[in-house]
Amino acid sequence: MVIRRFSKRSPIIPIILSVILAFILFGIGASFFSKQDHVLVPGTSSYTITGEFAIKGTPTLRRKSVKAVEALSKGKDIVLWGSWVGDGKKTGEIVSPVFKAPTILSLFISGYPTAESLFAPGYPSKTGNQIFLQRTDTREKLRLKVGTPGNQWKEISWILPASWRGQPIQLVAIDKMVDPSGWIGISSPLETSLFVLCMRQIGSLVLVPLYVIHFFIFLILGLPLALLIARKYQLKPAFILILGITLSSLVGYCAFWVYLLNPVLGIIFSVCVFLLSIGYAIFLYRKTALKDLLRSRDIVFPLLTMLVVGLGYLSVLYGIETGDYPELLAQLRFFNGTFPPDNVLPKIFSDRLYSGVDPRPLLGEWLSSDRPPLQTGITLFQRPLSDLTGLPGGIHYQILGTIAQCSWVPALWALCRTLQLSGRRIAIVLAFCIFSGFFLFHSVFVWPKLLAAALVVFAFAILLQSIYESRRPSTVEIALATLATALGMLAHGGVVFTVPALILMLLVRPKRLPGVQQILICCVIFGILMTPWGAYQKFYEPPGNRLVKWHLAGVIDPTDTRPSLQTILDSYQQSSAAQIAHNKWENFKKLFNDLPGNANSSEARRTSEYYFVFRSLGILNVGWLVLLVALLKRSDSNGDFKRIGVVLAVCLFSLVFWVLAMFGAGVSEIHVGSYATMLLLFAALAAVLSKLPKWLCYMLLFFHIAVFVNDWLVATYTSSGDILMVSPSFWMVGVTIASTISLIIILYKLSKNPLSEKIIPSTL
């Protein structure tokens, strides 16, 4: 079998396990020679307190976290301070006595100690809470990067700069928030040895088996049925994996409605469907169908790539331990917590339904009907697993959310195979995408935009195949494309800006249009999927159109009760033609904002990549020049650029439609658009660059990866300006290294592999 030969020649799993085992043995052996934590400032004397700060000045905290502090404090005279004195509206400041800066400083933290965390209730003000170190000799300050532990004590560590070690410093905590939830809890400063820190972090390795379990469950729901459909209707093997994910998403959508009806019925549904999926997979395996599936390179390569990419991204995410809840780390990890909690809304929704609690309203002024429910349903299906493990639900949600977002890998594979790219060129396209900030961040900041993009790109790849073959799409292709598109819109409505371009692609040549019967089938499938959610929005928790009016009419007020179409018409009637034209022009310019990349810090560059379309593409923009030169020279002997040109034409039309549809001025930022368009842009431009001479292509790829490593990895592990980053989680760094090595092996094998178009031959 291909997968067995692959594993024999390139032992990916042994590599990961070997790296992890080496870390474990090193940590265990070294821990015998290391000192335990000790308090740098024992007792309570000499602390300077202004305003409200007191010993154990905190509300009731989780008993488990309190026990952890008590276990450490035996015989160590550790003191816990807090600004919750009566309530959280009181403010204060505490300054520790002077002590010598250690190599590794540790603190127990609770409450909401960072002003940037928008998820903290009350949304901290610009003059919010702070925790920092200051040198008494030079008066320099270092703000400590820290999350929002909330009502629990979390031990967090920082590796101090070499120039600070041994110097006289003080620890300062300031609470300036008058909101009731804006309190800080902080302990006496502790000195921690490197090896004690390593042993304390060993629990993070639970991520690996949990990830594998969630990955298996996510795929087993739809993959066996996808195999059956592909064999019956002679679909290309390249479509099987993403089709399986589409069917798994459909199961998740069904789970949403069952859990909404009754959570007990939902649990029964999850268990029964999972057992049926396992049974059906075993049946197919005994009939040799799954054995044949494993022989297909079109399954092995995207499956392994998706598996390793997701694990690698998660290890980067949890490469630091800020004390945040597991599902809240992404925004603080890369952007100092300046994002709204869009990534956790599906979790809040699923938690409410799982507990039988009415989800109306969902969070603050946001309604459960404001965003589609696909990721909520996917989460609900595997939610019982959280109860079985006893681990926080946030870690399960984050893992499963990342797996769902990494569906972009098999979607990209299906597109590349449709474009008839060689193994080497697909490896290059994958490398450009995997090692980019866009895919890293949006795979771990799990608002379901990449999942929506993957589903719509799958639909696009199916239709594109018929375009290339100059034929009308088959009924099965139309049905699957409609299913994937509808599910994409049920994941996130932003993909609606790409859908018109897909329809236009078919309209350009009428002979390729679906027949009347096919159009009826398309309408039925779309209606069956979309109508229940539309009814939920209209009748269960109306109006459910806040985002539509926000983006297309510029109306943000959630109390506005006008229908969407009326609101849009009113907004345009109230604006002059000159103002409307100005808005559209500003939207167009926004696409190219900060394109030269003059930002002088890694954080500023990450911010630019997050907001601006062409800045996010980075070095891939060279592809536009390559394509232009090729067209001028007419050097397209095998039609490569013509095939890629169709993809880019869809992208450009989508961008134009998006710019014109958005109402406000300069609001065309990536996060309010279609990630399907972004995925297609990355794929098409990388495919163009893969046509360059090898030395030039690899030089551009090396530059692209070097920028990514510096801005998104190295810079987020080290100090940035006056902010001191949390100490790395060395176990997760080891998983990152193992995952990277595994990816290099996979991409190298792929680049040397002749890919076959052969349909799986055996029968059921």
C-alpha positions in Angstrom: 0.0 0.0 0.0 1.1 3.6 -0.7 0.5 4.6 2.9 2.6 1.7 4.2 5.5 2.4 1.8 5.2 6.1 2.7 5.5 5.4 6.4 8.4 3.0 5.9 10.5 5.4 4.0 9.5 8.5 6.0 8.6 7.6 9.5 6.6 10.8 10.4 5.0 9.4 13.5 8.3 8.0 14.9 9.9 11.4 14.3 7.2 13.2 16.4 7.3 10.5 19.1 11.1 10.5 19.2 11.4 14.3 19.7 8.7 14.2 22.4 10.4 11.2 24.2 13.8 13.0 24.1 12.2 16.1 25.8 10.6 13.8 28.4 13.8 12.0 29.3 15.8 15.2 29.3 13.3 16.9 31.6 13.0 13.9 34.0 16.7 13.4 34.2 17.5 17.0 34.7 14.8 17.6 37.3 16.7 15.6 39.9 19.5 18.2 39.8 17.3 21.3 39.7 16.1 23.5 42.5 12.4 24.0 43.2 10.6 27.3 43.0 11.4 29.7 45.8 9.8 33.0 46.9 11.9 36.0 46.1 10.0 38.4 48.4 8.7 36.3 51.4 6.0 37.7 53.7 3.9 40.8 53.5 6.2 43.5 54.8 7.6 46.3 52.7 5.0 46.1 50.0 3.7 49.6 49.0 -0.1 49.7 48.6 -2.1 52.6 47.1 -5.8 52.4 47.0 -7.4 49.0 47.3 -5.2 45.9 47.4 -5.3 43.3 50.1 -4.1 39.8 51.0 -6.4 37.3 49.3 -8.4 40.2 47.9 -10.2 38.1 45.3 -13.7 36.8 44.8 -14.4 33.1 45.2 -12.0 31.2 42.9 -11.9 27.7 41.6 -10.9 25.4 44.4 -8.7 23.3 42.1 -6.5 26.3 41.3 -6.4 27.4 44.9 -5.1 24.0 45.9 -2.3 24.3 43.4 -1.1 27.5 45.1 -1.5 25.9 48.5 0.6 22.9 47.5 3.4 25.2 46.3 3.2 27.5 49.3 3.9 24.8 51.9 6.7 26.2 54.0 7.5 28.9 51.4 5.7 31.9 52.8 4.0 32.8 49.5 1.4 35.6 49.6 -1.6 36.1 47.3 -2.7 39.7 46.8 -5.9 41.0 45.1 -7.7 44.2 44.1 -11.1 42.7 44.8 -11.8 44.4 48.1 -15.6 44.3 48.6 -16.1 44.4 44.8 -14.2 44.9 41.6 -15.1 48.6 41.2 -12.4 49.7 43.6 -9.0 50.4 42.1 -5.5 50.2 43.5 -1.8 49.7 43.0 0.8 47.4 44.7 4.5 47.7 44.4 6.8 44.9 45.7 10.0 45.4 47.7 13.2 45.5 45.6 14.6 42.0 44.7 17.3 40.7 42.3 15.9 39.8 38.9 16.1 36.0 38.4 16.6 34.2 35.0 13.0 32.9 35.1 10.4 34.8 37.0 7.1 33.1 37.9 3.8 34.5 39.2 0.4 33.2 40.1 -2.1 35.4 38.3 -5.9 35.6 38.5 -8.5 38.0 37.3 -8.3 40.3 34.3 -4.8 41.7 34.3 -4.5 42.9 30.7 -6.0 46.1 29.3 -6.1 44.6 25.8 -8.3 41.6 26.4 -11.7 42.5 24.8 -13.2 39.3 26.0 -13.0 40.3 29.7 -16.5 41.3 30.8 -16.8 45.1 30.7 -14.3 45.5 27.9 -11.3 47.1 29.7 -10.6 50.8 29.0 -7.4 52.2 27.5 -6.3 53.0 31.1 -7.0 49.4 32.2 -5.0 47.0 34.3 -1.3 46.6 34.1 1.4 44.2 35.5 5.0 45.2 34.8 8.6 45.1 36.1 10.7 48.1 36.7 14.4 48.5 37.3 15.2 50.7 40.3 18.5 51.8 38.8 17.5 52.8 35.3 13.7 53.1 35.7 13.2 50.9 32.6 9.9 49.0 32.5 8.8 45.7 31.0 5.1 45.0 30.7 4.4 41.3 31.3 2.5 39.5 28.5 -0.3 37.8 30.3 -3.8 36.6 29.5 -7.1 36.6 31.4 -7.2 33.7 33.8 -10.5 34.9 35.3 -11.7 33.2 38.5 -8.7 30.8 38.8 -5.0 31.0 39.8 -2.6 30.3 36.9 1.2 30.1 37.3 2.9 31.9 34.5 6.6 32.3 33.8 8.8 34.8 31.9 12.5 34.5 30.9 14.0 37.9 31.7 16.4 39.6 29.3 20.1 39.0 30.0 20.7 42.7 30.8 18.1 42.5 33.6 19.3 39.4 35.4 20.8 40.1 38.8 19.7 43.7 38.7 17.4 45.3 41.3 13.8 45.3 40.2 10.3 45.7 41.6 7.0 44.1 40.6 4.1 46.5 40.0 0.4 45.7 39.6 -2.1 48.4 38.8 -5.9 48.1 38.8 -7.5 51.2 37.1 -10.7 49.6 36.0 -13.9 50.6 37.6 -15.9 47.8 36.0 -16.9 45.1 38.6 -15.0 42.4 36.7 -11.8 44.4 36.3 -9.9 43.0 39.3 -6.3 41.6 39.5 -4.9 38.8 41.6 -1.1 38.4 41.9 1.3 36.4 44.0 4.7 37.0 45.5 7.4 36.8 42.8 9.0 33.4 42.4 12.2 32.2 40.9 11.9 29.1 38.8 14.6 26.8 37.4 14.5 25.8 33.7 14.0 22.1 34.4 11.2 22.7 36.9 9.5 24.8 34.3 9.9 22.0 31.8 8.3 19.5 34.1 5.5 21.8 34.9 4.7 22.1 31.2 4.6 18.4 30.5 0.9 18.3 30.8 0.6 20.2 27.5 1.4 17.0 25.6 -2.2 15.9 26.2 -2.8 18.0 23.1 -1.3 15.3 20.8 -3.6 12.3 21.6 -6.6 14.6 21.9 -5.9 16.0 18.5 -5.6 12.6 16.9 -8.9 11.5 18.5 -10.8 14.5 17.3 -9.3 14.3 13.8 -10.3 10.6 13.5 -13.9 11.3 14.6 -14.2 14.3 12.3 -13.2 12.3 9.3 -14.8 9.0 10.0 -18.3 10.5 9.9 -18.1 11.4 6.2 -15.1 9.7 4.6 -16.6 6.2 4.1 -19.7 7.6 2.5 -17.6 9.9 0.4 -15.7 6.8 -0.9 -19.0 5.1 -1.8 -20.3 8.2 -3.7 -17.0 8.7 -5.5 -16.9 5.1 -6.7 -20.5 5.0 -7.7 -20.4 8.2 -9.7 -16.7 8.0 -10.8 -15.5 11.2 -9.1 -11.8 11.8 -9.1 -9.9 10.5 -6.1 -8.7 14.1 -5.4 -12.2 15.1 -4.4 -12.8 12.2 -1.9 -11.2 13.7 1.2 -12.8 17.1 0.9 -16.1 15.4 0.0 -15.8 13.4 3.2 -15.3 16.6 5.2 -18.4 18.1 3.5 -20.5 15.1 4.5 -19.0 15.3 8.1 -20.1 19.0 8.1 -23.6 17.9 7.0 -23.7 15.5 10.0 -22.7 18.4 12.3 -25.5 20.6 10.8 -28.0 17.8 11.6 -26.6 17.5 15.1 -27.3 21.2 15.7 -31.0 20.8 15.1 -31.2 17.6 17.2 -29.4 19.3 20.2 -31.6 22.3 19.8 -34.6 20.0 20.1 -33.3 18.2 23.1 -29.7 17.8 24.4 -30.3 14.2 25.5 -31.5 13.3 22.1 -28.4 15.1 20.8 -26.1 12.9 22.8 -27.9 9.8 21.6 -27.6 11.1 18.0 -23.8 11.7 18.4 -23.2 8.2 19.9 -25.4 6.3 17.4 -24.1 8.1 14.3 -20.5 7.6 15.5 -21.0 3.9 16.0 -22.8 3.5 12.7 -19.8 5.3 11.0 -17.3 3.0 12.6 -19.4 0.0 11.7 -19.7 1.1 8.1 -16.0 1.8 7.8 -15.2 -1.7 9.1 -17.7 -3.1 6.6 -16.0 -1.3 3.7 -12.6 -2.2 5.0 -13.6 -5.9 4.9 -14.9 -5.4 1.4 -11.4 -4.0 0.5 -12.8 -0.6 -0.5 -10.9 1.3 2.3 -7.8 -0.7 1.5 -8.0 0.6 -2.0 -8.6 4.1 -0.7 -5.3 3.9 1.2 -3.6 3.1 -2.1 -4.6 6.5 -3.5 -2.0 9.2 -3.4 -4.9 11.6 -3.7 -5.9 10.5 -0.2 -2.5 9.9 1.5 -0.9 13.2 0.7 -3.7 15.6 1.6 -4.7 13.5 4.6 -1.2 13.5 6.1 -0.6 17.1 5.3 -3.9 18.2 6.9 -3.1 16.0 10.0 0.4 17.5 10.5 -0.5 21.1 9.6 -3.2 21.2 12.2 -1.0 19.7 14.9 1.8 22.1 14.0 -0.4 25.1 14.1 -1.8 24.1 17.4 1.6 23.6 18.9 2.6 27.1 17.7 -0.6 28.4 19.3 0.1 26.8 22.7 3.8 27.5 22.4 3.4 30.0 25.2 1.2 29.7 28.3 -0.3 33.0 29.2 -2.9 31.7 31.6 -5.8 32.4 29.2 -8.6 29.9 28.7 -7.5 27.5 25.9 -10.0 28.9 23.4 -9.0 32.5 24.0 -5.3 32.3 23.4 -5.1 33.0 19.7 -5.8 36.7 19.8 -3.4 37.3 22.6 -0.7 35.0 21.1 -0.3 37.1 17.9 -2.1 40.4 18.4 -2.1 41.3 22.2 -5.8 40.4 22.6 -7.2 43.2 20.5 -9.9 41.1 18.8 -13.6 40.6 19.6 -14.6 37.1 20.7 -15.9 35.9 17.3 -13.8 32.8 17.6 -15.6 31.6 20.7 -19.2 32.4 19.8 -19.8 28.9 18.3 -18.5 27.4 21.6 -20.8 29.6 23.7 -23.7 28.6 21.5 -22.9 24.9 21.7 -22.4 25.0 25.5 -25.8 26.6 25.9 -27.6 24.0 23.7 -25.6 21.1 25.3 -26.7 22.2 28.8 -30.3 22.8 27.7 -30.0 26.5 28.3 -31.9 29.0 26.1 -29.2 30.6 23.9 -31.2 33.9 23.6 -29.3 36.3 23.7 -25.9 34.7 23.1 -23.4 37.2 24.4 -24.1 40.8 25.3 -25.9 42.4 22.4 -25.0 39.5 20.0 -27.8 37.1 19.1 -27.4 33.4 18.4 -29.1 34.1 15.0 -26.5 36.6 14.0 -24.1 34.0 12.7 -24.7 30.6 11.0 -24.6 27.5 13.1 -22.4 24.9 11.2 -19.4 25.0 13.5 -21.7 25.0 16.5 -23.2 21.8 15.2 -19.8 20.2 14.5 -18.7 21.1 18.0 -21.9 19.7 19.5 -21.5 16.4 17.8 -18.1 15.8 19.6 -19.1 17.7 22.8 -19.8 14.5 24.8 -16.0 13.6 24.4 -15.2 16.6 26.6 -17.2 15.1 29.5 -15.5 11.8 29.1 -11.9 13.3 29.4 -12.7 15.7 32.2 -10.5 18.3 30.5 -11.7 21.9 30.0 -14.1 22.1 27.1 -12.1 25.0 25.7 -9.2 22.7 24.7 -11.6 20.3 22.9 -13.3 23.2 21.1 -10.0 24.8 20.0 -8.6 21.5 18.7 -11.8 20.6 16.8 -12.1 24.2 15.5 -8.6 24.1 14.1 -9.2 20.7 12.5 -12.3 22.1 10.8 -10.4 25.2 9.6 -7.6 23.1 8.2 -10.1 21.7 5.7 -8.5 24.2 3.4 -5.7 21.7 2.8 -7.8 19.0 1.0 -9.8 21.8 -0.7 -6.6 23.2 -2.0 -5.4 19.7 -3.0 -8.7 19.2 -5.0 -8.2 22.6 -6.8 -4.5 21.9 -7.6 -5.3 18.5 -9.1 -8.1 20.1 -11.1 -5.5 22.6 -12.4 -3.5 19.5 -13.5 -0.4 20.6 -11.5 2.5 18.1 -11.0 3.5 16.8 -7.6 6.4 19.3 -7.4 4.1 22.2 -8.2 1.5 21.2 -5.7 4.2 20.9 -3.1 5.3 24.4 -3.8 1.7 25.7 -3.6 1.1 23.9 -0.3 4.4 25.3 1.1 3.5 28.9 0.2 0.1 28.5 1.9 1.2 26.5 5.0 4.0 28.9 5.8 1.9 32.0 5.7 0.5 34.1 8.5 -3.0 34.2 6.9 -3.4 30.4 7.1 -1.7 30.1 10.5 -3.7 32.7 12.3 -7.1 31.9 10.7 -6.6 28.2 11.4 -6.2 28.8 15.1 -8.5 31.8 15.5 -11.3 29.5 14.8 -14.1 31.7 13.5 -15.3 29.4 10.8 -14.2 31.4 7.9 -11.6 29.0 6.5 -14.1 26.1 6.9 -16.5 28.1 4.8 -13.8 28.9 2.3 -12.8 25.2 2.0 -16.3 24.1 1.2 -16.9 26.8 -1.4 -13.5 26.1 -3.0 -14.5 22.4 -3.2 -17.7 23.5 -5.1 -15.5 25.7 -7.4 -13.1 22.8 -8.1 -16.0 20.5 -9.1 -17.5 23.1 -11.5 -14.0 24.1 -12.8 -13.5 20.5 -13.9 -16.5 20.7 -16.3 -15.3 24.1 -17.6 -11.9 22.7 -18.5 -13.5 19.7 -20.2 -15.9 22.0 -22.1 -19.0 20.2 -21.0 -22.1 20.7 -18.9 -21.7 19.7 -15.2 -23.3 16.3 -14.4 -26.2 16.2 -12.0 -24.0 14.7 -9.3 -21.5 17.4 -9.7 -24.2 20.1 -9.5 -25.7 18.5 -6.4 -22.3 18.2 -4.6 -21.3 21.8 -5.6 -24.7 23.0 -4.3 -24.4 21.0 -1.1 -20.8 22.3 -0.4 -21.8 25.9 -1.2 -24.8 25.9 1.1 -22.8 24.4 3.9 -20.1 27.0 3.3 -22.7 29.7 3.8 -24.0 28.0 6.9 -20.4 28.1 8.2 -19.9 31.8 7.5 -21.9 34.1 5.3 -18.8 36.0 4.1 -18.3 33.5 1.3 -21.4 35.0 -0.4 -19.0 37.5 -2.1 -17.4 34.6 -4.0 -20.6 32.7 -5.0 -21.7 35.2 -7.8 -18.3 34.7 -9.5 -18.9 31.0 -9.6 -22.3 31.5 -11.2 -20.9 33.9 -13.7 -18.2 31.4 -14.6 -21.0 29.1 -15.8 -22.9 31.9 -17.5 -20.0 33.0 -19.7 -20.6 30.0 -22.1 -24.3 29.0 -22.2 -23.5 25.5 -23.4 -22.0 24.8 -20.0 -25.1 25.9 -18.1 -26.9 23.2 -16.1 -30.2 21.9 -17.5 -33.6 22.8 -16.0 -33.8 19.5 -14.1 -30.3 20.2 -12.6 -31.3 23.7 -11.6 -34.4 22.4 -9.9 -32.2 19.9 -8.0 -29.9 22.7 -7.0 -32.8 24.8 -5.7 -34.2 21.9 -3.7 -30.9 21.1 -2.0 -30.1 24.7 -1.3 -33.7 25.2 0.1 -33.6 22.2 2.3 -30.4 23.3 3.9 -31.0 27.0 4.2 -34.7 27.2 5.0 -34.4 25.9 8.6 -31.8 28.4 9.5 -33.8 31.2 7.9 -36.8 30.1 10.0 -34.6 30.2 13.1 -33.6 33.7 12.4 -37.0 34.9 11.5 -39.1 33.2 14.2 -36.9 31.8 17.0 -34.6 34.8 17.5 -35.3 37.6 15.1 -34.1 39.5 13.2 -30.8 37.8 12.6 -29.7 40.3 9.9 -27.5 42.6 11.9 -24.3 41.8 10.0 -26.0 42.2 6.6 -27.2 45.7 7.5 -23.8 46.5 9.1 -21.7 45.7 6.0 -24.1 46.4 3.2 -26.0 49.4 4.6 -23.6 50.8 7.2 -26.2 50.4 10.0 -24.5 49.1 13.2 -27.4 49.8 15.7 -28.6 46.3 16.8 -32.0 47.8 17.7 -32.8 48.7 14.1 -35.8 46.7 13.1 -36.0 47.5 9.4 -35.8 44.6 6.8 -32.4 44.2 5.2 -33.4 45.4 1.7 -35.2 48.4 3.0 -32.2 49.4 5.2 -29.8 49.1 2.2 -32.1 51.2 0.0 -32.5 53.8 2.7 -28.8 54.1 3.3 -28.1 54.6 -0.4 -31.0 57.1 -0.8 -29.6 59.1 2.1 -26.1 59.3 0.5 -25.1 61.5 -2.5 -23.7 60.0 -5.7 -20.4 61.6 -4.9 -20.3 60.1 -1.4 -21.2 56.6 -2.7 -18.4 56.9 -5.4 -16.0 58.0 -2.7 -16.8 55.0 -0.5 -16.2 52.6 -3.3 -13.0 54.2 -4.3 -11.7 54.1 -0.7 -12.7 50.4 -0.6 -10.7 49.7 -3.7 -7.6 51.5 -2.3 -7.9 49.6 0.9 -7.1 46.4 -1.0 -3.6 47.7 -1.7 -3.0 49.4 1.7 0.5 49.1 3.1 1.5 47.1 0.0 5.2 48.2 0.2 5.4 46.7 3.6 7.2 49.6 5.4 6.1 48.6 8.8 9.1 48.7 11.2 8.0 46.0 13.6 6.9 42.4 13.3 3.6 43.1 15.0 2.9 45.9 12.6 3.6 43.6 9.7 1.4 40.9 11.1 -1.4 43.5 11.5 -1.0 44.5 7.8 -1.2 40.9 6.7 -4.3 40.5 8.7 -6.2 43.5 7.3 -5.1 44.1 3.7 -5.6 41.7 0.8 -2.6 42.2 -1.3 -0.3 42.8 1.6 -1.4 39.4 3.0 -0.2 37.7 -0.3 3.3 39.0 0.3 5.9 37.8 -2.2 3.1 35.9 -4.1 2.2 39.3 -5.7 5.2 38.6 -8.0 2.9 36.1 -9.7 1.0 39.0 -11.2 4.1 40.2 -13.0 5.0 36.6 -14.1 1.5 36.2 -15.5 1.6 39.5 -17.4 5.0 38.7 -19.0 3.8 35.2 -20.0 0.6 36.7 -21.6 2.6 39.4 -23.5 5.1 36.7 -24.8 2.3 34.2 -25.4 4.4 31.6 -23.7 1.7 29.2 -22.6 2.3 26.1 -24.7 0.4 23.6 -22.5 -2.4 26.0 -21.4 -1.3 26.3 -17.8 -1.8 30.0 -17.5 -5.2 29.8 -19.2 -6.4 27.3 -16.5 -5.0 29.5 -13.8 -6.4 32.5 -15.5 -9.9 31.2 -14.9 -9.2 31.0 -11.2 -7.8 34.5 -11.1 -10.7 35.9 -13.1 -13.1 34.5 -10.5 -10.9 36.1 -7.7 -10.9 39.5 -9.4 -14.6 39.5 -10.1 -15.2 38.5 -6.4 -13.0 41.3 -5.2 -14.8 43.9 -7.4 -18.2 42.6 -6.3 -17.1 42.8 -2.7 -15.7 46.3 -3.0 -18.9 47.5 -4.6 -21.2 45.7 -2.2 -19.7 47.1 1.0 -21.4 50.3 2.0 -18.9 52.2 4.0 -15.6 53.9 3.0 -12.4 51.9 3.4 -14.1 48.9 5.0 -12.8 46.3 2.5 -10.5 44.5 5.0 -9.9 40.8 4.7 -11.8 39.8 7.8 -15.1 41.1 6.4 -14.7 39.5 3.0 -14.7 36.0 1.6 -11.9 33.7 2.6 -12.7 31.5 -0.4 -11.4 34.4 -2.6 -8.2 34.5 -0.5 -7.7 30.8 -0.7 -8.1 30.9 -4.5 -5.7 33.9 -4.7 -3.0 32.1 -2.7 -3.4 28.9 -4.8 -3.4 30.6 -8.2 -0.5 32.9 -7.6 1.6 30.2 -6.0 0.8 28.0 -9.1 2.1 30.8 -11.3 5.3 31.1 -9.3 5.8 27.3 -9.5 6.2 27.8 -13.3 9.4 29.8 -12.8 12.8 28.3 -13.1 13.5 26.1 -10.1 16.3 28.3 -8.6 14.1 31.5 -8.8 11.0 29.8 -7.5 12.8 28.2 -4.6 14.5 31.6 -3.8 11.1 33.3 -3.6 9.7 30.4 -1.5 12.7 30.6 0.9 12.2 34.4 1.3 8.5 33.9 1.9 9.2 31.3 4.6 11.9 33.4 6.2 9.6 36.3 6.6 6.9 34.0 8.0 9.3 32.5 10.6 10.6 35.8 11.7 7.2 37.7 12.0 4.9 34.9 13.1 7.1 32.5 15.1 10.4 34.0 16.4 8.8 37.5 17.1 5.9 35.9 19.0 8.3 33.9 21.3 10.6 36.8 22.2 10.2 40.3 23.7 8.6 42.9 21.6 9.5 46.5 22.5 8.6 47.0 26.2 6.5 43.8 26.3 8.1 40.7 27.8 6.8 37.5 26.2 5.7 34.5 28.3 8.3 31.7 28.5 7.9 29.2 25.7 6.3 25.9 26.3 9.3 23.7 25.5 7.2 20.6 24.8 5.1 22.4 22.3 8.2 23.8 20.7 9.3 20.2 20.3 6.0 19.2 18.7 6.4 22.2 16.3 9.9 21.0 15.3 8.7 17.5 14.8 5.7 18.7 12.7 7.9 20.9 10.6 10.3 18.1 9.9 7.3 15.9 9.0 5.9 18.5 6.6 9.2 18.9 4.9 9.3 15.1 4.4 5.8 15.0 3.1 6.3 17.9 0.6 9.6 16.4 -0.5 8.0 13.0 -1.2 5.1 14.8 -3.0 7.5 16.7 -5.2 9.1 13.5 -6.3 5.8 11.6 -6.8 4.1 11.0 -10.1 0.4 11.6 -9.5 -2.1 9.4 -11.3 -5.6 10.3 -12.3 -6.7 6.7 -12.1 -10.1 6.0 -10.3 -10.0 3.5 -7.5 -10.6 0.2 -9.3 -12.1 -2.3 -6.9 -15.8 -3.0 -6.4 -17.9 -3.2 -3.3 
